[in-house]
Amino acid sequence: MSERTVDLIRTDVQSAKNEAKKNILLPVREVEDLLALVDSLQQQTKELCDTAVRQGQEMIRLQGLVNKHLQEAGHLREQLAERERKIEWLTNELGE
């Protein structure tokens, strides 16, 4: 074997060793990255759930206000109708 051939074999063996090291470390880094991603997604999910709960509570509060105002509006319409009837009755009474 020539020196050149020996050097090529050494280079190939060293490259193979380096590649093997990378292949071992790469999955560890990928797993760490995936765990960090999962952690981040869990935190985002929790935040979204908390936001959804707060918004749901606010919607319930607002629906209560809407119902209260609709009830008040109905009561005011009844009072207005009663006043209109009274005005019509008084107008008729005075006109006779």
JOZISUL-V718474 format. One record per pair of residues at least 12 apart in sequence whose C-alpha atoms are under 6 Angstrom apart, sorted by the first residue. I is the first residue (numbers start at 1). J is the second residue. D is the distance in whole Angstrom. If there is no record, write none. Layout:
# JOZISUL-V718474
<<I/J/D> <I/J/D>>
This chain:
# JOZISUL-V718474
none
